Amino acid sequence: MNRNTLPGNDNFILMPNHRSYLDIFIVASLKPSSFVGKSELRNWPFGKTAVKISNLILVDRKDTRSLLTTMGKIKSCVEQGIPVTLFPEGTTFKGPLTKHFKNGSFKIASDMQIPVIPVAIEYRDENDAWVGKDTFVVHFFRQMGKPLTHVTIRFGEPVLDTDYQQLQQKVKNKIDSLLKEINSQ
């Protein structure tokens, strides 16, 4: 695993690209944080348990009140020195670069002036990504049956901008640049 050093304080949002559910465990092992995820996670295997034992922030993307509540929870975590991790693509994607980013997370970061740390995650075997027609259970057992999974993770420099669209573009460009760098090795 290859990574850069994170800032000394924990007042930031980590924004990685999203290849697999494995990303959550990888990022959490390197930098414990509160994760933002879709409300449907409650219905996944072990989802209810994960919500109970972690500082998981669930959002219903179709409910404006849920989005506003999520913004408040993110702000509260960061103010308490708890970093927040969210995946701006909103779903997994094989790549090679990133897909379109959702606006909401960048609006939160720009409005609240929270630094965003771009994070690039890349698996050597693109089949480690969980996309397509595989069910979670089938992919999980195939993945856990592998003796080794090669992954590279890189952390970019913190990015701040008062314009959420500029922030979004800067973070996307940085993650894409880090992914290109990883894939050129």
ABEGO torsion letter per residue (X at the ends): XBBBBBBABABBBBBBBBABAAAAAAAAAABBBBBBBBAAAAABBGAAAAAAABABBBBBAABAAAAAAAAAAAAAAAAAGBBBBBBAAGBBBAOABBBBBBAAAAAAAAAAGBBBBBBBBBBABAAABBBEABBAAAAAAAAAABABBBBBBBBBBBBBBABAAAAAAAAAAAAAAAAAAAAAX
